[in-house]
Structures are given as C-alpha cells and as structure tokens.
Amino acid sequence: MIGYLWKNICTADYIQDGSLKSYKNKYKMVIFLVNLDDPVIKGYLINLVGEEGFKVVANMPEGEVTDEKIAQATGVLLNIVRRTLFILYENRLAIYRRERDTDSGWLTYLWQLDLSNLNNQLELESKKLLKNLKTKLEFENDKIFYVCEKQDGRFLFETAAELEFKCPICGGELKYQENEPVIKALKQRINQLEETISSASV
Ligand SMILES: [Zn+2]
C-alpha cells in the first residue's frame, strides 16, 4: 500500500487575459512515496488516528476533497473522517483550503493529505523515545532493586529496606534482583534506535 504525496511545484502567479491567475493547485507532482505497510509508519499513524482513521489515510482520494467525499470513498463514518482530518492537521500531516460557494455563500473545506512531514514527526517521536530509554538506563545503572518472588512488585533498595524486605502484598521475602538483563535489553534498544535515527537523517 503506497500513499502518494502531492505537492504544488509551482505557485507563481501569471497574467492571462489581463487578469492575475495562479498556477496553484494546477501543477502537481509526486514528491516521494510513503509506504503505509511499513510497520513503524503504520504503527505511528494508528496510534495517532486509530484503525478507522488509518483507513482514511490509506484510502484518501487524490487531490483536494471534501470530508463528505472522503467518507464516501473510504467507507468511514463522517464524524470519524472529520476527527481524523483534524488530528492530521494538528500534526501537520494534512492541509485544507476554504472555498466559498458563489451561489449559496457556504464555505467548503477542501482537504488534502500532506505526509511530507511524516518523517520529521517519526524522527521527533524516536528522539523522545530515545531520551526516555536513556533516562531509564541511567536509573537502572544507579539503583539496586528487590523483587517479590511471586512477581507482585519490584522495589528500590531503600523501599525494600523500609518494608523490612517483606512483600507488602503477599508478605513473602523480597530478594535482590540482578538487573543486568534489563540493562542489556535497554542498551540494545537504544543502539537500534540510534541506528534508525542516524540512517533516517542521511
Ligand atoms: Zn509478593
């Protein structure tokens, strides 16, 4: 599944028949393709707009369209389409243009996906996650942990000492936990993420 990204390549104005015209929305080209099957991209979008919202993104008609037309084309309920468009807009992944109907005077909103910002958003998310993982790693390196044998909880040494090394839930003994496996897993995840981020920004 491929989402096409359209972008105006020429927005310069020109004069025709004595009046000012615009190339805007006339000339378009595909600037790059987003693979919506990519688990990272798909996961990010589903997390953002939900499964139904993802259907909207995946089946969005080309060019500028009204929310009603999107609902028809995607088979997604109109209120979900509207919610999805709003979230996409907030995350700079969709744009709209207002057009006033010359007869009725009603304003029409014409929507278009603009996923060109998607990679930036993903990179920001990854960096946030990386920061969290590094904080966790620091915490794991600095602290000593005790656990209940029945997996009721994991406690810092200070807390376990206050509890006299007795589990507050089952009353069983709290035992020292070797947290090297946790540290190893965190380091691995951090390395993977750093690789992804550095390859993405090339
Ligand atoms: Zn316990």
Residues whose N, C-alpha, C, O or C-beta is under 5 A from the ligand:
A	BS01	ZN	C148 K150 D152 C167 I169 C170 G171 G172
